[in-house]
C-alpha cells in the first residue's frame, strides 16, 4: 500500500504543471461545468460558515476555487497528499482568495482535522486514487458535522460501455497516449486510465457509501454517463464532538 501511494504521489508530482490544462482539453471543456454542479449539490449547507468545507484530493485547487466562489461566507480546507500540486494551486491565487483557503498536505485516510469540524466535504476525480476507500469514508464521517453532506465527482468505471463504446476507446487508447505526450509521463496517464477503468460502477459506489455509514445516498450521471456525482450525508443523529477548525491540527483528546 505504501509503495502504491508513493507511486501515485510521484505520478501527480510529475504532471501537475499540465494537469489542469489536460483535464480541460481531454474533457472538451466540460470539467468546469461538472465542478460547478458538484459545488451546487452541497446546498443547503447546515451551518452559518463557522466551520469550513473540506475539499479532498484538492490537487491544484480547481474545485476548491469553485467552492470558495459558490460559498463566499465559508473557508475551504483543501487537502491533498501531493504537496507540489497544492503549491502550484496556491501560487495562482489572489491574496483575497488565498486568505480563505486552508491548505493541508495530508492523507485522506488519516485526516489532520478535529471531529465534527467540517460543514461539508467534496472530492473531485480523486476518490479512485485512495486505497482502501473505506478508511477515507470513515474519516469523512468523523470530521463532518451531523447531517453534513459529502459529494463525490468521479469518472464512471471503465467497465461500463458508454457513448456506444467511444468513451471506452478514448479511455484505453487516447488518454494514455495524448496525456503521455503532452505531460512527458505516459506511465502517469496510463495509471489514470487504469484507475478509472477499475473504479466501481455508480450503483456499486452508492452501495459502498451506504455500507460505510452514509445515508441519503443518491447519484446523478452527466454527459452520457461519463461522469457521476454521488451525494451522501452523515447521519443527523451522530454525536457531534470536536471544535471548529482553527489551525489544521488534529484533536487528540477525544470527544
KEKE-981591 format. One record per residue (C-alpha): y, z, x; residue in three letters. Coordinates in pm, whole numbers, plus 50000, padded with zeros to 5 digits. Layout:
! KEKE-981591
REC_py_pz_px_residu
REC_Y_Z_X_Ala $
...
! end
This chain:
! KEKE-981591
REC_py_pz_px_residu
REC_50000_50000_50000_Unk $
REC_50237_50089_50283_Unk $
REC_50173_49758_50461_Unk $
REC_50226_49567_50137_Unk $
REC_50557_49745_50075_Unk $
REC_50663_49670_50431_Unk $
REC_50584_49301_50389_Unk $
REC_50784_49282_50065_Unk $
REC_51081_49466_50220_Unk $
REC_51077_49231_50519_Unk $
REC_51047_48923_50299_Unk $
REC_51352_49015_50092_Unk $
REC_51547_49108_50404_Unk $
REC_51488_48756_50540_Unk $
REC_51602_48572_50225_Unk $
REC_51880_48800_50098_Unk $
REC_52155_48563_50214_Unk $
REC_52036_48279_49990_Unk $
REC_51857_48480_49721_Unk $
REC_52129_48467_49454_Unk $
REC_52209_48102_49523_Unk $
REC_51845_48000_49492_Unk $
REC_51798_48209_49178_Unk $
REC_52080_48019_49014_Unk $
REC_51963_47677_49132_Unk $
REC_51595_47731_49060_Unk $
REC_51667_47872_48713_Unk $
REC_51910_47589_48635_Unk $
REC_52187_47847_48599_Unk $
REC_52011_48028_48316_Unk $
REC_51963_48355_48505_Unk $
REC_52320_48470_48434_Unk $
REC_52261_48449_48059_Unk $
REC_51933_48635_48088_Unk $
REC_52104_48921_48271_Unk $
REC_52378_48937_48008_Unk $
REC_52117_48970_47733_Unk $
REC_51949_49248_47931_Unk $
REC_52272_49449_47950_Unk $
REC_52345_49395_47581_Unk $
REC_51994_49518_47493_Unk $
REC_52087_49866_47615_Unk $
REC_52330_49911_47324_Unk $
REC_52389_50155_47180_Unk $
REC_52386_50393_47473_Unk $
REC_52302_50752_47375_Unk $
REC_52586_50917_47564_Unk $
REC_52956_50908_47648_Unk $
REC_52949_50789_48007_Unk $
REC_52885_51123_48175_Unk $
REC_52552_51003_48311_Unk $
REC_52516_50670_48496_Unk $
REC_52297_50372_48412_Unk $
REC_52016_50312_48660_Unk $
REC_51952_49959_48785_Unk $
REC_51611_49950_48956_Unk $
REC_51536_49683_49216_Unk $
REC_51909_49608_49212_Unk $
REC_51892_49371_49509_Unk $
REC_52230_49212_49571_Unk $
REC_52370_49375_49254_Unk $
REC_52361_49070_49024_Unk $
REC_52257_49275_48719_Unk $
REC_52448_49583_48840_Unk $
REC_52775_49393_48808_Unk $
REC_52687_49270_48459_Unk $
REC_52613_49629_48356_Unk $
REC_52941_49751_48505_Unk $
REC_53139_49489_48313_Unk $
REC_52949_49545_47988_Unk $
REC_52990_49924_48002_Unk $
REC_53329_49992_48166_Unk $
REC_53307_50366_48097_Unk $
REC_52987_50410_48297_Unk $
REC_52893_50432_48662_Unk $
REC_52591_50231_48776_Unk $
REC_52329_50375_49012_Unk $
REC_52196_50069_49197_Unk $
REC_51864_50137_49369_Unk $
REC_51670_49904_49595_Unk $
REC_51419_49957_49875_Unk $
REC_51567_49671_50081_Unk $
REC_51892_49800_50238_Unk $
REC_52010_49456_50362_Unk $
REC_52020_49330_50002_Unk $
REC_52222_49631_49888_Unk $
REC_52463_49596_50180_Unk $
REC_52518_49229_50102_Unk $
REC_52588_49304_49737_Unk $
REC_52828_49585_49822_Unk $
REC_53020_49364_50065_Unk $
REC_53110_49130_49779_Unk $
REC_53257_49398_49551_Unk $
REC_53626_49451_49488_Unk $
REC_53748_49808_49556_Unk $
REC_53785_49896_49188_Unk $
REC_53431_49792_49109_Unk $
REC_53294_49947_49428_Unk $
REC_53410_50291_49312_Unk $
REC_53183_50268_49008_Unk $
REC_52867_50164_49194_Unk $
REC_52639_50432_49340_Unk $
REC_52416_50251_49595_Unk $
REC_52077_50411_49658_Unk $
REC_51831_50284_49917_Unk $
REC_51502_50417_49792_Unk $
REC_51160_50367_49637_Unk $
REC_51129_50321_49260_Unk $
REC_50805_50522_49278_Unk $
REC_50989_50828_49411_Unk $
REC_51341_50813_49272_Unk $
REC_51602_51022_49460_Unk $
REC_51751_51136_49129_Unk $
REC_51753_51456_48919_Unk $
REC_51557_51488_48596_Unk $
REC_51727_51354_48281_Unk $
REC_52023_51228_48483_Unk $
REC_52040_50863_48365_Unk $
REC_52172_50732_48033_Unk $
REC_51958_50418_48050_Unk $
REC_51770_50203_48303_Unk $
REC_51712_49837_48380_Unk $
REC_51500_49628_48614_Unk $
REC_51554_49253_48656_Unk $
REC_51293_49047_48840_Unk $
REC_51180_49346_49040_Unk $
REC_50915_49535_48844_Unk $
REC_50643_49296_48959_Unk $
REC_50713_49394_49321_Unk $
REC_50632_49762_49257_Unk $
REC_50274_49873_49311_Unk $
REC_50147_50073_49133_Unk $
REC_50386_50024_48842_Unk $
REC_50260_50341_48676_Unk $
REC_50440_50556_48932_Unk $
REC_50766_50375_48862_Unk $
REC_50721_50421_48486_Unk $
REC_50668_50794_48536_Unk $
REC_50980_50821_48747_Unk $
REC_51193_50627_48498_Unk $
REC_51073_50854_48219_Unk $
REC_51159_51157_48431_Unk $
REC_51517_51053_48509_Unk $
REC_51608_50914_48165_Unk $
REC_51768_51136_47904_Unk $
REC_51555_51179_47588_Unk $
REC_51596_50864_47383_Unk $
REC_51722_50670_47685_Unk $
REC_51633_50303_47691_Unk $
REC_51457_50108_47967_Unk $
REC_51499_49728_47967_Unk $
REC_51288_49508_48192_Unk $
REC_51371_49141_48251_Unk $
REC_51086_48955_48419_Unk $
REC_50932_48612_48451_Unk $
REC_50627_48555_48235_Unk $
REC_50294_48577_48411_Unk $
REC_50177_48252_48566_Unk $
REC_49852_48278_48373_Unk $
REC_50030_48162_48057_Unk $
REC_50064_47786_48012_Unk $
REC_50433_47734_47931_Unk $
REC_50650_47430_47860_Unk $
REC_50345_47201_47850_Unk $
REC_50243_47321_48196_Unk $
REC_50573_47225_48362_Unk $
REC_50654_47591_48429_Unk $
REC_50318_47645_48595_Unk $
REC_50362_47336_48813_Unk $
REC_50710_47448_48910_Unk $
REC_50591_47800_48987_Unk $
REC_50298_47699_49206_Unk $
REC_50428_47379_49366_Unk $
REC_50806_47356_49356_Unk $
REC_50923_47715_49404_Unk $
REC_50742_47788_49734_Unk $
REC_50848_47454_49888_Unk $
REC_51215_47444_49780_Unk $
REC_51267_47817_49831_Unk $
REC_51100_47800_50171_Unk $
REC_51303_47502_50289_Unk $
REC_51639_47649_50188_Unk $
REC_51569_48006_50298_Unk $
REC_51365_47923_50607_Unk $
REC_51094_48160_50487_Unk $
REC_50817_47982_50300_Unk $
REC_50599_48294_50315_Unk $
REC_50858_48491_50117_Unk $
REC_50878_48235_49838_Unk $
REC_50503_48189_49836_Unk $
REC_50478_48564_49780_Unk $
REC_50737_48546_49499_Unk $
REC_50539_48272_49325_Unk $
REC_50217_48468_49359_Unk $
REC_50379_48788_49228_Unk $
REC_50493_48602_48917_Unk $
REC_50150_48442_48869_Unk $
REC_49979_48781_48891_Unk $
REC_50225_48959_48659_Unk $
REC_50082_49079_48324_Unk $
REC_50137_48884_48004_Unk $
REC_50407_49006_47767_Unk $
REC_50153_49181_47543_Unk $
REC_49977_49342_47837_Unk $
REC_50303_49469_47987_Unk $
REC_50403_49614_47649_Unk $
REC_50068_49794_47628_Unk $
REC_50115_49917_47982_Unk $
REC_50454_50068_47898_Unk $
REC_50318_50237_47587_Unk $
REC_50030_50384_47787_Unk $
REC_50282_50520_48037_Unk $
REC_50455_50719_47761_Unk $
REC_50735_50492_47639_Unk $
REC_50793_50449_47266_Unk $
REC_50954_50178_47051_Unk $
REC_50833_49912_47293_Unk $
REC_50943_49563_47193_Unk $
REC_50993_49235_47375_Unk $
REC_51163_48900_47333_Unk $
REC_51095_48574_47515_Unk $
REC_51366_48335_47634_Unk $
REC_51369_47973_47748_Unk $
REC_51036_47875_47602_Unk $
REC_50873_48194_47719_Unk $
REC_50961_48151_48088_Unk $
REC_51122_48495_48096_Unk $
REC_51064_48800_47884_Unk $
REC_51282_49101_47809_Unk $
REC_51094_49423_47734_Unk $
REC_51280_49722_47591_Unk $
REC_51135_50071_47551_Unk $
REC_51259_50428_47511_Unk $
REC_51184_50772_47643_Unk $
REC_51057_50982_47350_Unk $
REC_51354_51163_47194_Unk $
REC_51162_51490_47178_Unk $
REC_51112_51503_47555_Unk $
REC_51262_51812_47723_Unk $
REC_51600_51750_47883_Unk $
REC_51642_51913_48218_Unk $
REC_51834_51850_48538_Unk $
REC_52204_51780_48569_Unk $
REC_52450_51492_48575_Unk $
REC_52416_51289_48896_Unk $
REC_52696_51358_49140_Unk $
REC_52555_51293_49486_Unk $
REC_52235_51092_49453_Unk $
REC_52023_51374_49589_Unk $
REC_51707_51464_49403_Unk $
REC_51688_51805_49240_Unk $
REC_51410_52023_49382_Unk $
REC_51439_52347_49184_Unk $
REC_51254_52227_48873_Unk $
REC_51375_52231_48512_Unk $
! end
